């Protein structure tokens, strides 16, 4: 079947629970959407607010606390939240390359500790970590046990240990200064190819149909690794033709909505995975807007979706306004502004209980928005 660009957009929104909010638990919603980039502690919470009807952030707090949801360094060597059930396979799929990226980096080798001696530290550190300890304590423990500078060794081990982030407080379960502990889910029992197959299956459930290049972008693994996973998965796959005539893979029987299905406005958080999961981000983000959303240092700003595509960015308005400031990159219809106002009211209430000024540290990017953009604060501040 040949798919249009509009159908691919709607397929992504449908699988990412963005065509309508669903009545799901936080863990089940996360299982369906595969993973959430967690570079900012707030982002997984805002992602689920966009996708789950009546989402209670305390439910995600509990998920992190009992490791039904795990935050760890995974895809693209960045922080992600995944279900505890998915974590072992994801980690096993990625760990050989994660090890290479860290254990042959001069930021580790400067410590002068062999890889074998570094690996030998892991069981002690995991047992000692308890419910979670900060970086400085791990560094001191390594220096004491190995007699080498602890910072370079812990820089590597906190990514490949395996170690996961431990809830440490703050408005979104995790403080800016991280704590780490051992993962409680049992290690994956099969080889890397089967682990990658499990990861790619979850990816296609959440983001298909997609190309091999998209899967490479999502995992940032060598092509030989993703292709080995696809070979294991081959009996479950079917091939579509994309708008450019190139092949797109999907799970057999997976559905693709019609291109004219309505897509309600959404206010996505920073680094929302829907903006990062494809090589060609035009599936959701028009190319002309990408420089305003994806910054040179990797920051991906909170975005406004209109009819399924990025149409602007948002941030909390100044405190006196007590609303959401929306910067629209194109002219929006009055009905669209009205729908965005309803979303902004809901998001304002959601943030009020946790962190009204979320993402404030990234406010400097708003000085570089298009000069012709329209800016509104929603809901409007009452006059007089």
VOGU-3710 file (C-alpha; in Angstrom, 3 decimals, decimal comma):
1> xxxxxxxxxx> 0,000/0,000/0,000  1,307/3,464/-0,881  0,865/5,896/2,006  0,555/9,663/1,806  2,379/12,099/4,058  -0,977/12,961/5,665  -1,652/9,308/6,469  1,762/8,953/8,082  1,087/12,020/10,190  -2,202/10,578/11,398
11> xxxxxxxxxx> -0,652/7,163/12,030  1,956/8,761/14,287  -0,640/10,803/16,179  -2,893/7,771/16,601  -0,175/5,510/17,950  1,176/8,267/20,146  -2,295/8,752/21,711  -2,492/12,297/20,350  -5,698/12,015/18,310  -7,666/11,707/21,532
21> xxxxxxxxxx> -6,765/11,252/25,161  -7,262/7,678/26,372  -8,375/6,367/29,743  -5,228/4,386/30,523  -2,862/3,908/33,418  0,427/5,764/33,171  2,329/2,489/32,740  0,030/1,185/30,000  0,165/4,502/28,153  3,963/4,481/28,310
31> xxxxxxxxxx> 4,041/0,883/27,082  1,993/1,890/24,027  4,120/4,913/23,151  7,413/3,055/23,744  9,544/5,690/25,485  9,614/9,286/26,606  12,750/11,381/26,527  13,336/12,554/30,082  16,092/15,143/29,661  13,894/17,457/31,711
41> xxxxxxxxxx> 12,210/15,779/34,711  8,914/17,478/33,812  8,700/16,224/30,235  7,394/12,658/30,827  4,619/14,108/33,001  3,596/16,694/30,402  3,765/14,026/27,702  1,297/11,842/29,587  -0,948/14,825/30,380  -1,253/15,267/26,609
51> xxxxxxxxxx> -2,163/11,621/26,075  -4,057/10,254/29,086  -7,541/11,301/30,110  -7,564/12,494/33,720  -3,833/11,886/34,118  -2,716/12,070/37,758  0,999/12,896/38,073  1,124/11,105/41,419  0,558/7,869/39,514  3,781/8,402/37,576
61> xxxxxxxxxx> 5,559/9,284/40,833  4,533/5,878/42,168  5,599/4,197/38,957  9,096/5,657/39,243  9,292/4,791/42,948  8,612/1,090/42,399  10,402/0,927/39,007  7,252/0,072/37,100  8,644/3,019/35,125  12,426/3,306/34,814
71> xxxxxxxxxx> 14,472/6,382/33,951  17,854/5,520/32,446  20,371/6,387/29,747  19,106/4,491/26,704  18,360/5,512/23,105  20,709/8,114/21,624  22,666/8,074/24,895  20,001/10,301/26,437  17,709/10,014/29,437  14,499/8,110/28,727
81> xxxxxxxxxx> 11,550/6,870/30,724  10,387/3,374/29,744  8,320/0,730/31,458  10,108/-1,569/33,869  8,952/-4,474/31,704  10,610/-2,994/28,584  13,802/-1,795/30,254  15,755/-5,121/30,260  15,335/-5,673/26,503  16,035/-2,032/25,651
91> xxxxxxxxxx> 19,177/-2,049/27,776  20,394/-5,356/26,301  19,796/-4,071/22,764  21,865/-0,944/23,341  24,519/-1,856/25,932  27,299/-3,189/23,655  27,411/0,096/21,754  26,871/2,165/24,905  29,922/0,453/26,400  32,006/1,266/23,365
101> xxxxxxxxxx> 30,886/4,891/23,441  31,972/5,282/27,053  34,777/2,816/27,809  36,961/3,934/24,900  36,335/7,628/25,479  39,252/9,623/26,873  36,912/11,035/29,515  36,983/7,517/31,000  40,434/6,285/30,030  42,092/9,244/31,755
111> xxxxxxxxxx> 41,394/7,469/35,069  43,816/4,682/34,130  41,524/1,846/35,232  41,128/-1,208/33,016  37,727/-2,182/31,643  37,899/-5,472/33,575  38,583/-3,697/36,868  35,837/-1,184/36,101  33,313/-3,983/35,505  34,406/-5,625/38,748
121> xxxxxxxxxx> 33,271/-2,523/40,670  29,659/-2,820/39,517  28,265/-5,466/41,948  29,628/-3,587/44,968  28,304/-0,236/43,734  24,870/-1,680/42,993  24,592/-3,295/46,427  25,861/-0,149/48,158  23,611/2,244/46,203  20,522/1,364/48,235
131> xxxxxxxxxx> 17,542/3,533/47,340  19,799/6,004/45,549  22,966/8,063/46,007  24,275/11,217/44,244  27,216/11,355/41,862  29,708/12,650/44,415  29,151/9,639/46,692  29,669/7,171/43,863  32,837/9,006/42,863  34,170/8,829/46,430
141> xxxxxxxxxx> 33,300/5,118/46,701  35,152/4,337/43,458  38,203/6,325/44,532  38,243/4,451/47,839  37,825/0,987/46,282  39,917/1,352/43,112  42,494/3,948/44,113  41,879/6,044/40,990  40,010/9,314/40,387  36,357/8,450/40,787
151> xxxxxxxxxx> 34,790/11,037/38,500  35,928/9,595/35,126  34,988/6,047/36,121  31,572/7,006/37,418  30,958/9,153/34,315  31,134/5,921/32,313  29,460/3,556/34,768  26,359/5,630/35,376  25,520/5,077/31,708  26,568/1,444/31,257
161> xxxxxxxxxx> 26,525/-0,050/34,783  23,631/-0,816/34,599  22,387/1,958/36,862  19,103/3,845/36,720  17,979/7,190/38,078  16,535/7,073/41,580  13,656/9,367/42,584  15,142/12,130/44,708  12,357/14,656/45,224  11,611/17,880/43,402
171> xxxxxxxxxx> 8,324/18,677/41,679  8,704/15,836/39,124  10,293/12,984/41,152  13,847/13,881/40,089  16,033/16,804/41,092  18,476/18,470/38,709  21,304/16,808/40,680  20,685/13,129/39,936  20,740/10,124/42,223  21,335/6,581/40,967
181> xxxxxxxxxx> 20,489/3,061/42,057  20,444/-0,450/40,628  17,663/-1,601/38,298  15,254/-4,044/39,891  13,844/-5,677/36,709  15,631/-8,972/35,957  18,298/-8,853/33,209  17,310/-9,821/29,672  17,944/-13,523/29,001  18,452/-13,569/25,206
191> xxxxxxxxxx> 21,044/-12,192/22,789  21,378/-8,661/21,419  19,572/-9,429/18,149  16,473/-10,643/20,007  16,680/-7,673/22,369  16,848/-5,306/19,387  13,872/-7,108/17,839  11,904/-6,466/21,032  12,931/-2,812/20,978  11,996/-2,372/17,315
201> xxxxxxxxxx> 8,660/-4,091/17,859  7,867/-1,558/20,566  9,079/1,212/18,253  6,769/0,168/15,424  3,785/-0,145/17,768  4,436/3,447/18,800  5,817/5,090/15,639  5,170/2,876/12,609  5,111/2,759/9,672  8,765/3,746/9,586
211> xxxxxxxxxx> 11,935/3,303/7,553  15,179/1,651/8,575  16,662/5,153/8,654  13,987/6,177/11,154  14,844/3,224/13,385  18,504/4,113/13,177  17,656/7,701/14,162  15,606/6,522/17,140  18,141/4,022/18,471  21,343/5,632/17,146
221> xxxxxxxxxx> 22,706/2,099/16,767  24,869/0,869/13,864  22,807/-0,391/10,922  24,143/-3,935/11,399  22,552/-4,006/14,879  19,135/-2,748/13,795  19,176/-5,032/10,750  19,916/-8,045/12,943  16,872/-7,117/15,014  14,731/-6,707/11,901
231> xxxxxxxxxx> 15,827/-10,134/10,691  14,571/-11,707/13,926  11,363/-9,683/13,562  10,900/-10,349/9,836  7,945/-12,753/10,096  5,960/-10,059/11,931  6,591/-7,298/9,390  4,937/-5,959/6,280  6,190/-3,311/3,873  4,409/-0,185/2,647
241> xxxxxxxxxx> 5,483/2,372/0,101  6,105/5,833/1,456  5,191/9,129/-0,240  8,661/9,191/-1,819  8,348/5,603/-3,069  10,787/4,236/-0,480  9,862/1,249/1,732  8,336/1,698/5,173  8,067/-1,172/7,647  5,203/-1,904/10,014
251> xxxxxxxxxx> 3,816/-4,750/12,078  1,396/-6,978/10,207  -2,196/-5,918/10,768  -1,338/-2,515/12,231  -3,844/0,103/11,136  -3,288/3,502/9,541  -6,050/6,113/9,997  -7,492/8,059/7,111  -5,716/11,294/6,291  -8,778/13,416/7,086
261> xxxxxxxxxx> -9,198/12,263/10,706  -9,373/15,365/12,891  -6,367/16,094/15,089  -7,006/18,333/18,108  -4,479/20,944/19,238  -1,878/19,794/21,737  0,799/21,516/23,846  3,760/19,119/23,810  6,570/19,361/26,343  10,279/19,764/25,639
271> xxxxxxxxxx> 11,917/16,903/23,762  8,606/15,165/23,132  9,537/11,881/21,474  7,129/12,437/18,582  9,498/15,174/17,344  12,639/13,030/17,661  11,720/9,517/16,549  12,173/9,916/12,779  14,990/10,770/10,423  12,582/13,000/8,498
281> xxxxxxxxxx> 10,934/15,134/11,159  8,598/16,677/8,577  6,129/13,932/9,484  5,087/16,217/12,343  7,276/19,341/12,077  7,357/21,501/8,912  10,944/21,983/7,814  10,638/25,794/7,918  9,887/25,691/11,646  12,573/23,256/12,710
291> xxxxxxxxxx> 15,284/25,899/13,328  12,935/27,678/15,755  12,130/24,470/17,663  15,318/22,360/17,540  18,275/24,399/18,694  21,934/23,844/17,858  22,753/22,475/21,319  19,991/19,855/21,140  17,267/21,708/23,033  13,869/20,868/21,525
301> xxxxxxxxxx> 11,361/23,448/22,715  7,770/22,878/23,904  5,618/22,873/20,788  2,071/23,682/19,734  0,445/21,081/17,471  -2,339/22,310/15,192  -4,042/19,832/12,869  -1,282/17,370/13,658  1,693/19,571/12,816  3,941/21,929/14,756
311> xxxxxxxxxx> 2,578/25,459/14,402  4,426/27,222/17,208  5,955/26,971/20,666  4,715/27,633/24,183  6,009/28,495/27,650  4,467/29,568/30,952  3,551/33,254/30,782  4,928/35,779/33,282  3,563/35,148/36,759  1,150/38,088/36,629
321> xxxxxxxxxx> -0,574/36,507/33,625  -0,877/33,010/35,131  -1,382/31,336/31,769  0,439/29,875/28,777  2,223/32,096/26,274  1,811/30,733/22,756  4,004/31,878/19,870  2,348/30,911/16,578  4,551/30,683/13,501  1,586/31,086/11,151
331> xxxxxxxxxx> -1,877/32,617/11,233  -4,361/30,484/13,160  -8,132/30,422/12,838  -10,278/31,837/15,683  -11,640/28,335/16,362  -8,078/27,058/16,744  -7,225/29,780/19,258  -10,367/28,846/21,170  -9,342/25,180/21,288  -5,826/26,166/22,358
341> xxxxxxxxxx> -7,289/28,259/25,155  -9,012/25,172/26,548  -5,708/23,266/26,429  -3,878/26,192/28,054  -6,383/26,360/30,909  -5,945/22,660/31,552  -2,149/22,834/31,356  -2,030/25,882/33,645  -4,015/23,977/36,266  -1,805/20,907/35,800
351> xxxxxxxxxx> 1,424/22,871/36,272  0,095/24,863/39,228  0,278/21,812/41,454  3,897/21,075/40,584  5,985/23,769/38,890  4,263/26,757/37,406  7,456/28,062/35,802  8,462/24,820/34,112  11,293/25,098/31,550  12,191/28,604/32,806
361> xxxxxxxxxx> 15,904/27,942/32,273  15,292/27,769/28,505  13,500/31,128/28,255  16,445/32,725/26,422  15,430/30,931/23,221  12,294/33,068/22,953  14,406/36,112/22,112  15,172/34,408/18,785  11,648/33,707/17,544  10,462/34,860/14,079
371> xxxxxxxxxx> 9,683/38,598/14,192  6,329/38,077/12,459  5,123/35,395/14,889  1,863/36,048/16,735  2,086/35,869/20,525  -0,888/35,387/22,806  -1,288/34,529/26,469  -4,051/31,985/27,098  -6,327/32,247/28,906  -6,301/36,023/28,392
381> xxxx> -5,580/38,137/31,441  -8,813/39,908/32,533  -8,626/43,636/31,825  -9,404/46,265/34,410
//
